[in-house]
Amino acid sequence: MAITNGPSLNSTPAPNKQTLNTNYLDFTGTSDTTWAQQYLPDLMEKEAEVFGPRTIAGFLSKIGAEEAMQADQVVWSEQGRLHISYTGNVSSASGGQDSVSQITLTKEIDGAGVSSGSVDHAIRVNDTVVVANSDGVFKCLVVTVANEVIDVAPYGTATLSQNTATDGTTILVYGSEYAKGTRYFDGGNAVTQSDSRGANEPKMQTYSNKPIIIKDYYEVSGSDTARIGWVEVTGEEGQSGYLWYLKAEADTRARFNDYLEMSMLEGELGGAANDLTESSNVMYNAAGNQTGTEGLFAAIESRGNETSGVTGVNAATDLAEFDAILAEFDKQGAIEENMLFVNRATSLAMDDMLASMNSYGAGGTSYGVFENDEDMALNLGFSGFRRGSYDFYKSDFRYLNDKATRGGINDAAGANAIRGVIIPAGTSTVYDQSLGKNLKRPFLHVRYRASQTDNRKMKTWTTGSVGASTSALDAMQIHFLSERCLVTQGANNFMIMK
């Protein structure tokens, strides 16, 4: 019978009493069965937190609220403007007091376009209007109305010149003038006060959004749950110990919580040109219903205001940009308290701008105004300021700074980078179609799907054979799910800074 030695059998005794690499396993080698290092390294078991808090969630919880819903769509209505104003062009000129000029209406102020060939505006015969364009400002009387075309006669001796620039002329109704003993008129025909064409009705302005389903999961084999590690894990979710799967599961949970907020910020509705089926899981389902959801950035870009500054990118270095912002807010709801959530560069630029307002700032440090003294650290940051009748409260927006989130995107986006958002504080009164009554809610709030049977605000469950056994799978699967959307009310009072 022959005996064959194994390939790694150390059958030759060492001539001297010494440590050899054949006597120890290798920490640094590629083999799992050899140790070439006989000395135990000084292991730093605690995992280093080199990025600080890695999560970006918390923005919406500061400024909004969360509310349950039981429908596939949330619909709300918002007040329209009270006064009647349009843009258009002067298609034919007039000269003198009794001459008539023809104006073609094209669009409501901040509203929809005026359709050609149909009367879908609120200007009536005998209305007095202000007509303004690059040629001047004129006061006129409306003499006839024919669909989207109105004829006006200027007061005084002013002359309306032809101005065919698209939306180059603004028309504002400021009153009316009737002769003695006359009735209401519409297109030259007498009408009664109750006539549906003669009376103006408030325009219904409704907006809607739909929830999306957000999912993620983590899986670990049964063997790995029973395997100890030498690294002591740590994380935002409070995990600790020497089981690595605890860290992986908690990181998945923390990342999913961030996805919930990022989806509400970055969400976009699917485009109408896409006809992908439900099996594709994108854009449109088989029934042709639009997918996606309108996030904060998309809502502001479509229904709100945008500023790129008056002196270039990151143009918060003087008050000129904020004066322009105030002028725009004056045209909107004129909400006095607003919150600024900005990236680091814009925040520092605002600090420099505010510091330069101090007459002593250029020549040295002012102790009285900033309540500093020679023996204390200087506070060169500002949390807010007041300009005109508006208060601005400034806060850093981590999502716009983090290199792994929008901070990295902004580096590549150039002029399209988002440097901050301005959000009104307080609540707005809206009519909720689901509840059938007026409610006061924050301008921003999250709607999530919930009922007595299932709450999908933040749903998590475990499957597999590890722990509470639910299947024959030799693993533990932890599932995360949420169904939600963001409601951005009064987006005309918001501003995105690029």
Steps between C-alpha positions, in 0.01 A plus 500: 500500500644838399457825695495823304589821681283808459647782290528740794609250764793634704679172572852642538590617850666840530868483597463803729240621748348786297172620354448422133225594253417132480387511863242783468205597285528807276289809567630673188519208259239378255467155649248428772722233658834678549619770740832656406478764774587362842429826684144600582422845354351773717142475379285813522169323524273806491397599150600863434221744413690700240199667330313619807121465475447346157122536481331803344144435622333756724438791263131427446438422866619851591269690271207272425263243635392147415143392444329176398303455178293216353498580129716473190505876464494806723322805357490848650382839384668836541367852476547679172591863468218739584564759231466455124824532304627357171786523256458541126600717208365811329407371158386836362569856610272791580553871525307739715214498743230334288723268297485127567798270542480124473669279763533122478514329840742210525546397863380563853752644741669190651226292342393305195487628147192656345362273229453638153141515380332467839413741778693363800606823663328736746532839327159651417369793302519831691789378716772758551849357452865596530697401190878493550786409267832640382316792336353624826208466742150580374155517662228367270132406485397161361244557223458153347593142585527230232644178639865566589506835317393818680468852361602783728480879471773700676400781735643842430713555194734205549579280202532122515773383264500158345702259713490141378759359741373173652370572851662842464195691622335475842132579544359566850132562577473775759128584487219583260306795362136502385279775358189614683198274478683209336506131583782250498644439154674206342628532145254780429196299618312588816511223760360455846712499812434129550617409150777236520712686246451836665604399851853395587552181697808407707718259310553159655871425534572143598825308526569137564776254574520125530689275738780270392600168655859492624657164584829352616616190685802344670592132500753305707556125508436307817868411528610864494260594779683250719851613404692735729722774361798685639368847403268671748236657282339838546242704315224760497235245597669426833635157401796363697676171549715263297239363260560664163150431369366735768687784331393397150134479599508832686677674212234372262231636732672839531550522125132414444395778739709738291336367183161593645606863531706513180204366302284781635765755398605363161179332378380564144174411327525275195494670163190482282697374199592174671277197453700228674289224652464397860742212452772759435438650847572851374321810380156356415316186601281282281190710575673809366516671838787737559769380741755687698424769756557874517780579743590832655751610235265411213207679666699821546637487145153452348283715731741709703784747449863463408797730553850466362612822663565839349879476503555138398511160666496515881394862469400544864792735558293820511143605563416541133389140463287513814341825390402326176367206705294736715356665190391158372352399835307827506332383179408172665365435849735742679559250782733681738681208665708276275758229557820477299652153456827550313827326424825593669633741237176699494479499879851646530426753227196617696708527816754715314220711355346565842838565662579760233190693606692592818694820435784371719519162331748605233745662740489254787272323743198675643442396860184689580276409206588129513507493883858373491789604720874461467517186712233290331485310174342694217170385360523578129189306402144625475184297552265754351434856400217739419471693176204726436202327659642147448681278750741235370624216722808329358595136546755273334345233277712188543348338194649774281844465659556125531730372224303176477167679441419836336840638592661272241226568245543876543872470422410362157185706434665839455242775459221248567631421848252561781649723768194536719124529540288768665192359672226703668438439868159443651188336360261544210124452484389264224193302410557126534283302260546177694368647824269754338601801710757776537809408700812678616818313421869578463594603149690173478367172631539132417202277429548128561261211433340353812180329613385289792641196319838623388715802584749563220672806649812297580433129486759233584475123541731197521481173306716187483606231746718717726329623814123481450493228234257572217647297211753231413753758379824468698532876528343805657336755273401839642260694276430874496206668326330837493232657282497879509500830315575864576237773492648840411230759566543856385807428289479856367641606840804269468828578325780276383850648484730382220 
